[in-house]
């Protein structure tokens, strides 16, 4: 399967504003790119990339006063398979976890584990560790929170989402991650593209999506408490402890969002068939 993805984002700046962007495909997916992947900036400014502490590609620049625009469009190959399910993936004891997974057991800015630990053990302590426990957490979060773009709030923590019972995809991810960490299951936040591939098209404008990965059975598996069923065509941009680590844009000054468009669609030929499938046939 081939997916066309990209964005058209613009900000209005009243003065020079340093910016930090996370708009590049994650290094783990760059080998799947079929076209150039370049952030086009207008007006042209000096920008450079670096890797953050979590291995994500970050872009830093100083935006001039006025309108600054960021565009990208690329084609990437994808397996076309839904998120993997492994009912046999068991929970590892904390003592056996790899060093790099331990960070994802700790509380973080939006994942306030100390406020939900007792409740988590009361609800999920009797469920077999591993896949069954993580899926039970996803089921609970999926039913606990009502999704709605009008519910978006940038400072909502996991415990607040649990109490308010409303939110957007990041709130679903934060609450599920927090409950997993409370149960000694490493969980990390993911952001990226998730188009309506293999599912009915959502009438709302597309946004970047949030989901999470849990470390069970000796590796990371994808989970999505908002949709709560395997999806096709995820393209990871960044991973971190929570949304604070993987913000699409961080501005160090006054910059108002002027335009925001995201796309991620399967490429099909005129006959309505996937180009990848046509080639295989």
C-alpha positions in Angstrom: 0.0 0.0 0.0 1.1 3.6 -0.8 0.0 6.5 1.3 0.1 10.2 0.3 0.6 12.3 3.4 1.5 15.8 4.4 0.4 19.1 5.8 0.0 22.8 5.2 0.4 24.8 8.4 0.9 28.6 8.8 1.5 30.9 11.8 1.2 34.7 12.1 4.1 36.2 14.1 4.1 39.7 15.5 7.9 39.7 15.9 10.8 37.2 15.4 9.8 34.0 17.1 12.1 31.0 17.7 10.3 27.7 16.8 10.8 24.1 17.4 9.0 21.8 15.1 8.3 18.0 15.0 7.0 17.6 11.5 9.4 15.0 10.1 8.6 11.3 9.8 10.2 9.3 12.6 13.6 7.7 11.6 12.1 4.2 12.0 9.8 5.0 9.0 12.2 7.0 6.8 13.3 3.9 4.9 9.7 3.5 3.7 9.6 6.9 2.0 9.1 6.7 -1.8 9.5 10.4 -2.5 11.5 13.3 -1.0 10.5 14.4 2.5 11.3 18.1 2.8 9.7 20.8 5.0 9.1 23.7 2.7 9.2 27.0 4.5 7.9 30.3 3.2 9.5 32.8 3.5 12.7 31.0 3.3 14.6 30.9 6.6 17.6 29.1 7.9 16.6 25.9 9.6 18.4 22.8 10.9 17.4 19.4 12.2 18.6 17.5 15.2 17.6 14.4 17.2 16.1 14.8 20.6 16.6 12.6 23.7 14.0 10.2 22.4 15.4 9.9 18.9 12.8 12.1 17.2 13.7 14.5 14.4 13.3 18.1 15.4 13.6 21.2 13.3 14.6 24.6 14.8 14.4 28.0 13.2 13.6 31.6 13.9 10.4 32.8 12.2 10.4 36.5 10.9 7.5 38.8 11.7 4.4 38.2 9.6 3.0 35.0 8.0 5.3 31.9 8.0 4.1 28.7 6.1 5.2 25.1 6.4 4.3 22.5 3.8 5.2 19.0 3.0 3.7 16.2 0.8 5.3 12.8 0.4 4.5 9.2 -0.5 5.3 6.4 1.8 4.9 2.6 1.5 3.0 0.8 4.2 2.3 -2.9 4.8 -1.4 -2.3 4.6 -1.9 -4.6 7.6 -3.8 -3.6 10.7 -2.1 -3.1 14.1 -0.7 -6.4 15.3 -2.5 -8.4 18.0 -0.6 -10.9 20.2 -2.8 -12.3 22.9 0.3 -14.3 24.2 2.4 -11.2 24.9 3.0 -11.4 28.7 4.0 -8.7 31.2 7.6 -8.6 32.2 8.6 -8.0 35.8 10.2 -4.6 36.4 13.5 -6.2 37.2 13.7 -7.8 33.8 12.7 -4.7 31.7 15.4 -3.2 29.4 16.9 0.0 30.8 15.4 2.2 28.1 11.9 1.1 29.0 12.1 2.2 32.6 11.6 5.9 31.7 8.1 4.9 30.5 7.1 3.6 33.9 7.5 7.0 35.6 4.9 9.8 36.0 5.3 12.7 33.6 3.7 16.1 33.0 0.4 14.8 31.7 0.5 11.3 33.1 0.0 11.8 36.8 0.4 8.2 38.0 0.4 9.1 41.7 -3.3 10.2 41.4 -4.5 7.0 39.7 -2.3 4.2 41.1 -4.7 2.9 43.8 -7.7 3.0 41.4 -5.7 1.3 38.6 -4.8 -1.6 40.9 -8.3 -1.9 42.2 -9.7 -2.1 38.6 -7.0 -4.1 36.8 -5.0 -6.0 39.5 -7.0 -9.2 39.0 -6.5 -9.3 35.2 -3.7 -11.3 33.8 -0.7 -9.2 33.1 0.3 -8.5 29.5 -2.0 -8.2 26.5 -5.2 -8.9 28.4 -4.4 -6.2 31.0 -3.5 -3.5 28.4 -6.6 -4.3 26.4 -8.7 -4.1 29.5 -7.3 -0.6 30.2 -8.0 0.4 26.6 -11.6 -0.8 26.9 -12.0 1.1 30.1 -10.6 4.4 28.7 -12.6 4.0 25.5 -15.8 3.9 27.5 -14.8 6.4 30.1 -14.0 9.4 27.8 -16.4 11.0 25.3 -14.5 12.2 22.2 -15.1 15.6 20.8 -12.8 18.2 19.2 -14.6 20.9 21.2 -13.4 19.2 24.3 -9.7 19.9 23.5 -7.7 21.5 26.3 -4.0 21.7 26.2 -3.3 21.4 29.9 -5.6 18.5 30.8 -3.9 15.7 32.7 -4.8 12.0 32.7 -6.5 12.2 36.1 -8.5 15.2 35.0 -9.6 13.4 31.8 -10.7 10.5 34.0 -12.8 12.8 36.1 -14.1 15.1 33.4 -14.8 12.1 31.0 -14.3 14.2 27.9 -11.3 14.8 25.6 -9.5 14.3 22.3 -7.1 11.6 21.2 -4.3 12.8 23.3 -6.5 12.5 26.4 -7.3 8.9 25.6 -3.6 8.2 25.1 -2.6 10.0 28.3 -5.1 8.1 30.5 -4.3 4.7 29.0 -0.6 5.3 29.4 -1.0 6.4 33.0 -3.0 3.4 33.9 -0.5 1.1 32.2 2.4 2.7 34.1 0.5 2.3 37.3 0.3 -1.4 36.6 4.1 -1.5 35.9 3.7 -1.8 32.2 6.0 0.7 30.3 3.9 2.8 27.9 5.0 5.6 25.6 3.1 8.3 23.7 3.0 8.4 19.9 1.9 11.1 17.5 1.7 10.9 13.7 -0.6 10.4 10.8 -3.7 8.2 10.9 -5.9 8.5 7.8 -9.3 7.0 7.4 -8.0 3.9 5.6 -10.1 0.8 5.8 -12.8 2.6 7.9 -15.6 5.1 7.1 -14.3 8.6 6.4 -14.6 11.0 9.3 -16.5 14.1 8.3 -14.3 16.3 10.5 -11.1 17.8 9.2 -8.1 15.6 9.7 -5.6 16.3 12.5 -2.5 14.6 13.6 -3.4 11.6 15.8 -2.2 10.3 19.1 -1.9 6.7 20.3 0.4 4.7 22.5 2.8 1.8 22.6 3.0 -0.7 25.5 6.0 -2.8 26.2 4.9 -6.4 26.7 6.2 -9.8 25.5 9.7 -8.3 25.1 8.7 -5.6 22.5 6.6 -2.5 21.9 3.0 -3.0 20.6 0.6 -0.4 19.3 -2.6 0.4 21.2 -5.3 3.0 20.5 -7.8 3.7 23.3 -9.7 6.2 21.3 -10.6 3.9 18.3 -10.0 0.7 20.3 -9.6 -1.5 17.3 -6.7 -2.2 14.9 -6.2 0.4 12.3 -4.3 0.5 9.0 -1.7 3.1 7.9 -0.2 4.7 11.0 2.8 6.8 10.2 4.8 7.7 13.4 6.3 11.2 13.7 7.5 11.1 17.3 7.5 9.1 20.5 7.9 10.4 24.1 6.7 10.2 27.6 3.6 12.3 26.8 2.4 15.1 24.6 4.8 17.6 26.1 7.7 15.7 24.5 6.3 15.5 21.0 4.5 18.8 20.4 4.2 19.4 16.6 5.2 23.0 17.2 6.6 24.9 20.2 6.9 28.6 19.8 9.1 30.8 22.1 7.0 34.0 21.5 3.7 35.2 20.1 2.6 33.1 17.1 -1.1 32.5 16.3 -2.2 29.6 14.1 -3.4 30.9 10.7 -3.9 27.7 8.8 -3.8 23.9 9.6 -4.4 21.1 7.1 -3.3 17.5 7.4 -3.8 14.7 4.9 -3.1 11.0 4.8 -4.8 9.0 2.1 -4.2 5.7 0.4 -3.1 6.2 -3.2 -5.4 4.6 -5.7 -5.5 4.4 -9.5 -8.3 5.5 -11.7 -9.9 2.1 -11.4 -10.2 2.6 -7.6 -7.6 0.0 -6.8 -4.5 0.4 -4.6 -1.4 1.1 -6.8 0.5 -1.4 -4.7 -2.2 -4.1 -5.3 -2.2 -3.4 -9.0 1.5 -3.9 -9.2 1.3 -7.1 -7.2 -1.4 -8.4 -9.5 
